Amino acid sequence: MARCEVCGNDYDLAFFVETQDGSRHAFDSFACAIHRMAPICEHCRVPIVGQGVEADGHWYCGAHCARSEGKVGIVDRV
């Protein structure tokens, strides 16, 4: 059993995510893992669950949000 670090549920089917820096996180659901680990769009503030867009060190959920923040040359499809 492991305790989810987001909701505190002690769950026998919890899973662990290990990051590149070696830290290890326990979660009882993908929802909790997303809540804790997903980057946040710097324009609309939603968690980036898909690929997202990185521009000049900033993360956005898509090209529209990146363009809204003044980033140029970013498209969702070519």
C-alpha positions as MATLAB code, in Angstrom:
seq = 'MARCEVCGNDYDLAFFVETQDGSRHAFDSFACAIHRMAPICEHCRVPIVGQGVEADGHWYCGAHCARSEGKVGIVDRV';
ca = [
       0.000    0.000    0.000;
       1.143    3.519   -0.710;
      -0.343    6.880    0.236;
      -1.177    9.265   -2.635;
       0.800   12.465   -2.157;
      -2.092   14.565   -3.519;
      -5.255   13.232   -1.872;
      -3.752   11.136    0.924;
      -5.605    7.950   -0.021;
      -3.765    4.830    1.151;
      -4.380    2.546   -1.822;
      -3.217   -0.966   -2.665;
      -3.135   -0.179   -6.408;
      -1.171    3.055   -6.104;
       1.567    3.631   -8.653;
       4.853    5.506   -8.625;
       6.347    8.019  -11.021;
      10.079    8.581  -10.953;
      11.392   11.796  -12.465;
      14.696   12.453  -14.222;
      16.145   13.990  -11.073;
      15.463   10.752   -9.188;
      12.531   11.922   -7.078;
       9.729    9.379   -6.678;
       6.022   10.252   -6.401;
       3.110    8.026   -5.306;
      -0.414    8.479   -6.717;
      -3.689    6.614   -6.493;
      -5.033    7.905   -9.843;
      -3.949    9.570  -13.051;
      -6.037   12.590  -12.004;
      -3.854   13.081   -8.918;
      -0.667   12.543  -10.951;
      -1.766   15.158  -13.508;
      -2.702   17.572  -10.723;
       0.771   17.328   -9.190;
       3.046   16.848  -12.215;
       1.555   18.375  -15.384;
       2.981   21.728  -16.462;
       0.479   24.618  -16.487;
      -0.227   26.697  -19.602;
       1.194   30.157  -18.960;
      -1.690   31.786  -20.852;
      -4.931   29.972  -19.936;
      -3.631   28.168  -16.817;
      -4.915   24.673  -17.718;
      -2.790   21.587  -17.023;
      -0.950   20.480  -20.161;
      -1.827   16.811  -20.522;
      -1.021   16.482  -24.231;
       2.109   17.587  -26.049;
       1.865   21.308  -25.419;
       4.122   23.961  -26.933;
       7.394   25.248  -25.500;
       8.600   28.656  -26.666;
      11.530   30.545  -25.182;
      11.387   28.481  -22.000;
       7.640   28.999  -21.469;
       4.947   26.288  -21.733;
       1.563   26.633  -23.440;
      -1.236   24.156  -24.092;
      -1.228   24.964  -27.820;
      -0.243   27.404  -30.539;
      -3.213   29.725  -29.887;
      -2.114   30.384  -26.306;
       1.518   30.821  -27.353;
       0.502   33.356  -30.031;
      -1.722   35.133  -27.487;
       1.411   35.655  -25.396;
       3.260   37.175  -28.366;
       5.175   34.115  -29.554;
       5.529   33.998  -33.356;
       5.958   31.210  -35.868;
       4.097   28.601  -33.831;
       1.354   26.560  -35.502;
      -0.694   23.566  -34.362;
      -0.479   21.929  -37.824;
       1.603   22.441  -40.916;
];
